[in-house]
């Protein structure tokens, strides 16, 4: 009987079974940042422990770093202290730290892939929910908590239970103006925010296979928002082409040998799954959220749902979400006024995201009264975008081009909503208070949909605003 990728990678990294019945799994790569790691280093110090495999651990700063002025000290004393503690700890333990202005700093889930640290067949962990991003390369990648960060620093292993595997086949082809972000929002909308609990998601089908690596990262990034512990895509020629000549990848004959090994991790044709779901990609429309979870989403052509159409807890949750979002049941979602437009995050802060926006928005202007910011996911993304003139196109359109960081995705930095502002956001979560204001409202959508909303001053169909169906 054939095996799926999850089973192959799990078996290759299985150390043994612990006394409590859990499996001890070796972590091939551990990525750390300034929010969850300083406390873990403190725990190591308290126990007199050192880092077991510093050469398998890499650090960056992303969550708390300002995107307008990154000179030290930061205005936020706590943020400045966090980066200082991380710098001290990485130096003490011999861990490579991608510092600001090093040319490699950026959001952890952007930096790992672009440097070639992320490779097929790996187990990867990081103290961040969206570590599932790395699954785009044929890895099994998990977000972990601070105590688990400590465990991995000390032992390079995690105690885990195996997951079930659900294969999600997205068939057909996407229409003009429909993006990877729309695909992942549609999947979460269809299966629910708890639909993936206990599962790893394997994304497959013609739509997934046709995606670039950056698009695949967007899909895998939001696996956690659908309740899955991780999500992955089988490695193929697209994967190998992306990794070729990456700084931290093998080269020459060693790369060719690596490709052979990487390809072997792909799920066997006769692999079995605990569940298989098929979704028609040609039926997916540009998708936006109307509520306070990524699962509360609809097509931009749809109307806000009516809680009266459901019963029980679902009705209560929908009613509360509409009250918070100040939306009226039955009203079209298109035309909902926005105050802020944000393009960036580990979901959509890569060069191709900004390229798509620059191509569409050229010749348009951000509407009066809309604050629009574009935040590259890393220093490498920033440099490439500037070399391509993308920053100039967006700036001329009325966006502010910022320095790399997580920015307004979670607002652990100065980039925050004010009051009950509405933000059209390319990030991954629209939870209450997520973007820095307890009354701020977030509408998730793709980067080109954010650009369309910025230009129109309200939620709008990018296909119409930018004439995408005619291109």
N, C-alpha and C positions, 0 to 999 in steps of 0.2 A: 504494500500500500504506500502511495506517495505521501510526501509531507509538504505542508505549506511553509512559507518563509518563517513565520513565527516559531514553528516547532523546530526548524533547523537551527535558527539563531539561539533559541533557548537551550537546546541540547548541547550546542557547542560551548556555551558559557556556564553550564551547570557544574557547580563545584561539588555539591552533595545535598543531602537532606538533613535538616536540623531536627533537633529533638522534639520541636513543636509541630513537626510535619511540613513546615515550609521549606522551600528550596532556597539554597544559597547560590546566588547568581553573580558571576564575575562581571564587572562593568569595564568594558574596553575603553570608554572615554567618559571623563567626568568634567563637565563645564560648570564653572562657578561665577557668581557675580556678587555685587556689594550688598545685596539685601538679605539673602539667606545664609551667606557664608561666614560673615564675621562671628556670629554667635556660635557656629559650628567649630570654628577655630578656637574659640574660648573654651568650649567643651573639651576639645583635645588637650588644651593646656591644663585644664583642671585634672585630667586623668593622666597627665604626663605622657601622652602619646604623640607620635609623629605621623606624617603623611606617608602611607605605605608605598604609593606609586606616583610621586610628584610628576614624572614624565608623562603620565596619562591624565593629568589635571591641567586645565587652562582657565584663566580668569580674565574677565573684562568688567567694565563698568557701564551700566546702561539705564537702569531704572531711575536713579536719583539725579543723574547728571543734567544740568540745564542745557537747553538747546539754543539759547541766544548768546550767552556769555559763559564760557567754560573756564575762565581764569579762576585761580585759587587765591584765597579761600572762597568757597561758595557762600552766598548770602544765608543759605540754610545751614546752620552750624551742625545739625545732626547729619545731614547729607555729606558735608565735608569730612566729618569724623568717620563716617562709614567707609568712604573711599580711602582714607588714611589707614584705617585698621586693615582693610583688604591689602593695601600695598605692603604694609608691615608684615602681615601673615604670609603673603606669597613669597616675599623675600626671605623670610625666616625658614620656610619649608622648601625653597628651591622650585617654586611653581612659576611658570611663565605667565606674566600679566600684560595684557594688551591695554596699555595706559592711553589716556587721551593724548592726541598729537603724535602717537607712535606710528600712525598709518594703518593700524589694524584694529583700533577700538571700535566698538559698535554694539548693537543688540546681540546678545549671546547666540540667538538662533539664526542670525544673519552671518555672524563672524565664523562660526563653526563650518558651515558649508562652503563659504567663499574661500576659506583658506585651505580647504581640502582635509580638514580634521575629521569631518563626517564622511564615513565610507561604508559601503554595503557590508552587511553581515555583522555589524557592530551591535553591542549593547551600549546605550548612551543614557546618562542621567544628568539631571541638573535641577537645582532648587527653584524650578519655575514651571508653571502649569503647561506651558506651550512647547515643552521639549519634544512633544510628538511631531513637531515640524521636521525633525531629522529623519523620520520614517520615510520621507520622500525618496531617500537614497537606498531603501531596502534594509533599514535598521529596525530594531525595536528600541524605542526611546521613551523614557518615562520622566515625568515631573516628580520630584520628591520633596519631602519636608525637611526642615532644618536638622532634626535629629538623624534623619537618614543621610543628609549631607555629611554629618559627623561620621556616621558608620562607613560611608564610602571613602572618606578621607583616611580613616584609620585602617580599613581592611580591603578596599576596592571591591567590596561585595555588598549585595542587598539581600535581605530575607524577603521572599516573595512567593505568592501563590500563582500557578499558571492560569492563563486566561483562556476563555473560549475565543474562537475566531469567527468573525462574520465577514463574508466577502460581499462587497458592494460593487456591483457592475453598473457602470454608467454607459449606456449604449448610444448609438447614433452619433450625431455631431451637434455642436453648439451653434446657435444662430449668431448673427452679427451683434456685437455689443454685449454678449453674454460671456462672462468670465469665470475663472476658477473660483472666485469669491462667491459668485451666484450659485455655483455647483455645491459648494460646501454649506452655504446657508440653506439651500434647497434640501440637502440630505438631512440636516439637523431639523429643519421644519417637518420633514416627512417622518423621521424616526423618533423625534422627540429628544429633549435634553437629557433624559434618563435612558434612552433607548440602547445606549452602548454600555451600560453598567455591566461589568464583568467580562467585557469583550475587548479584543484587539480588532480594529477594522482593517481589512485588506481592500484597498481601492483598486478597481480593475475596469476593464471594458474599453471600447474604442475612444471614448471621450478622454479618459485618464491617460491612455497610451499616447494620444496626440498632444498632450500638454508638455510644455517646457519644464525644466527642473524648477524654475521659480514658481510656476503655476502649481506644480505638484506640492511644493512646500506650503503654499497657501491652503490647499485642501487638507494636508496632514496636520497643519498647525491647529486647525479648529476641531480636530477629533475629540479633544477633551470637552469641548462645548456640547458635544452630543453624548457625553457620559462615558465614552470609550477611554480606556487607560492609555492606549496608544493607537496610532494608525500608520499604515505603511503602504508603499507601492513597490512592486517587484522591480529590481534593477534591470535595465536594458541598455540598448545602445545610447539612448538619450542621457542616461545616468553616466555612462562611461565617457561620453564626449564632454560632458560638463566637468568631470573630474580630471581629465587629461591636462597636464601641465599646471595643475593647482600646486601652490607652494608646498603644502604638507603631504602631497601624494607621492607615491613612488614614481620613478621615471624610467624611460627606456625599456629594457627587457623586463625589469621589475614591475613596470606598469602593466605590460602584457600578461605577465603571470598573475598579477593581482586581478585583472579583468576576468581571467579564467576562474579564479576562486570566487570572485564576487558574483559572477553569473550563476554559479552552482547553488547560490542561496535562493534563487527564484523559486516560487512554489511549483511543485511538480504538476503536470497536467492532470494526474489522477489523485491530487491531494483532496482530502476531505475537509469539510468545514462544518461548524456547528449551525450555521445559518447562511443563506444566500439571498440577497436582495437585488432586484434589477430595477434600474431607474432609466427612463427614457430621456436622454440628454437633450434631444431636439425639442422637448416640451418645457424646458427650463427657461424662464424669463429673467430679466434683471430683477433681483430680489432685495428687499429692504426689510428691516425690522420695524414693528409698530409698538412693541412692548418692552419688557425689561429682561428678557432672555433672548439669546440668539435663535431659539426655537419659535419665538413669537414673530414670525416673518411671513411676508406675502410678496407676490409679484408687484412691481411698481404700477401695474395696470389694475390692481385689485382695490377693493374698498376695505376699510378697517373692519375687522370681524365684530359681530354682535354677540356679547356674552349670553344673550337669551337663547342662542342656538345650541348651547351646551348646558350641562347640569352639574350640580355638586361643587366640588373643589375647583374644577376647571372654570366654572362660571365665576367663582369668587376671585380666582387668580387673574382672569381676563378683566374683570371689573376693576380690580385694584390697579392693574397695569394701565388701563385706559385713563383712570383718574390721575395717576402719576404723570403719564405722558401728555395729559390734557388733550386727548384725542376723542373724537365723537364716533361712536359705532355707526357704521354704514357710510361714513365720509370717505372720499377717495384719499389714498395715502399721498398720491401726487398732489402737489400744491401746498403741502405742509411746510410752513415757514421755517427757515433755519437761521441761526445767528453765527455759527462757526462751521468751518469746513476743515477737516483734518485728514491729511494723507500721510501715512507712515505706519509704524509698528512692525513687529516681527511677522505679521500676517501679510502686509502689503507695503513694505518699505524698501523694496529692491529696485534695481535699475529699470527692469522691464515695466514695473508698475508706473514709474514716473515717465518712462518713454511713451506709454499708452496715453497718459494724461496730456503730455506735451503735444503729441500728435493731434489729439482731439481738440485741445483748448486754444490752439494757436488762432489768433484773430478774434478771440472772445475776451470779455472782461468779467472779473468777479463783481457781483451785484453790490450796489451801495449798501453799507451797513453790515456786510458779511466779513467776519475776520477769518482769513484763510491762511493756513500754514502747511508747508510741505517739509517733512522731516526725514532725511535719508536714514537708512537702517545701520549704516556703518561709515567709517571714514573712506573705505574703498568705494562704496556706493556714491558717496559725496563727490569723490575725485572723478569717478567715471561720468557721473551726471554732469559735472561742470565741464569736463572735456568734450562732452557731446552737446553742450549748450542748453541742456534741459533746464538748468536753474534759471537761465535768462528768459526762456520762454514762459516759465511759470511766474517769474517775477513780473514780467511785462503784462501778464494776464491779471495780476493783482494778488498772487500768493506771496507769502513771505517764505524764503528758502532758509531753513534753519540748519544747525549743526546736528550731528548724529546723536540719537538717544531714543528711549522709549516714548518720551514726550507725553502727549495727551492721552495715550492709550490707557494709562492708569493714574496719571497725575501725581506721582510721587516726586514731582519736580515742579518748577513754577508754571508749567503749562496746564492750566485748569479752566474749567467752565466757571462762569460767574452766575449766581442765582439760578434761575430756571432756564438758562440759555439752552437752545436746541443745537446739537452738533451732528452734522453729517460726517460720519467717521468710517475710515477704512480699517479700523482696528477689529478686535475679536470679541469684545464684551460690551454689552449695553446695560450692565447691572446698575441698580440705583446707587448713585454716588461714585460710580467707577471713574468718572473723569474730573473728580476733584470738588464737585459741589453736591451737597445732599439733595438738592432739587434740580440739578442739571439733567438734561434729557439727551440720550444718545440714540441715533438711528444708524445702524450698521449698513454698509453697502460697499460696492467695489470702488476702486480709485476713480474710474471714469464716471461713475455715478456721483461720487463726491464732487468731482469737477463740474458736472452738470448742475448739481444742487447749488454750488458756489456761484455759477454764472446766472442761474435763474433766481437765486435767493430762496429757493424752496425745493422740496423733493421733486425730481423731474426725471423723465426717461432720457438717458444719455443718447439713445438711438435717434431720438427726435431732435434733441438739442444740437447734437454734433453731426447729424445726417449720416450716422454710422451704417445704416442699412443700404446706403447708396455708394459706399466706398468699396 
